[in-house]
Amino acid sequence: MHIVLLRPADPARAGDYLAGHKAWLEQGLEEGHFLLWGSLRPDGGGAILVRGLETDALVQRVDADPFVSGGVVTPEIIEIAPARADARLQFLMGDA
């Protein structure tokens, strides 16, 4: 499991890439890899909770995000090895 942080790099250019970024997020959701995403507060940027992708495959996917390739954000990928979860999140256990 991973968390992808998208830190602002050149937010003034976001409008140029917003439609492609939204489509990229929706594709990840439809494929079952992106579990949730949202804005980082208060400084901007975003975060995505990802499961079911190896790190190398996730790096390639993140690099394909129009916000990343367009220089709007700088990504950081954090890998999590789940050790324990609330019963409502048991489906996340054992995920790479």
N, C-alpha and C positions, 0 to 999 in steps of 0.2 A: 504494500500500500504506500502511496505517496501523497504528499501535499506539494502543490505547485504554487509558488508565490510569484506574482507578476508585479514587479515594482516599477513605478513610473520612471520613464526615461525621457520621453518627449510627448507629454500628454496633449499638447496643442495639436498634434497630428492625428489624434484618436479618431476624429470624424472621418478621415480619409480611409480608415481601415475597419470601422465599427461593424459594418454589415458582414464582412468576411470573418471577423472575430466571433460575432454571434453565431454564424453558421458553423464555425469550427467548434464552438462550445456545444451546440445542439447535436452535432455529429457524435461527439464524445459521449453525450448523454444517451443518444439512441443506440450506440454500440455497447452500452452498459459499463463503460470505463469511468466516466465522470459521474460521481455520486452526488456532488453538490458543488456550487460555486457561489461566490459573492464578492462584494467590495471590501477592501481593507479600510478600516476607519482608524484614525481620522485622516491619514496621509494619502489615501488613494491607492490605486492599484487593485489587485484582486488575488483571490486564492481559489484553488480547485482541489477537491478531494478525489483521488484517482485510485482505482483498484484494477487488478487483472492485467497489468502491463509490466513487463520487465523494464528495468531502468533504461536500457539502451533504446528500446522501442518508444518509451515515453519521451526521451530526449528528442528523438526524431519527430514525434508528434508535436511536441512543444515548439520545436524549430519551425514547424509548418504553420503555426498560428500567425495570421497576418499582423497582429499586434507585435509579435516578436520579430518576424522578418522585416517589418516596417519600422522597427526601432522605437515604437511607442512605449514598450515595456522591456524590462530586463528580467528574465526568468531565473528562479532558484528552485531546484527540485530537492525535496527532503524525503528520504525513505524512512518509513516507519515499520518496525517489526512488532506487530501487536502481541502483547503478553497477556492481557486481560481486558474484558469488555463487559459492560452492562448487558443484561440478557437481551435487551432490545437491539443490540449491535453484534450479537453472536455471529451473524452472517459474515462479518468482517474478519473473524479469526481464521488464521491459517493462510490468509491472502498474502501473496508475494508483493 
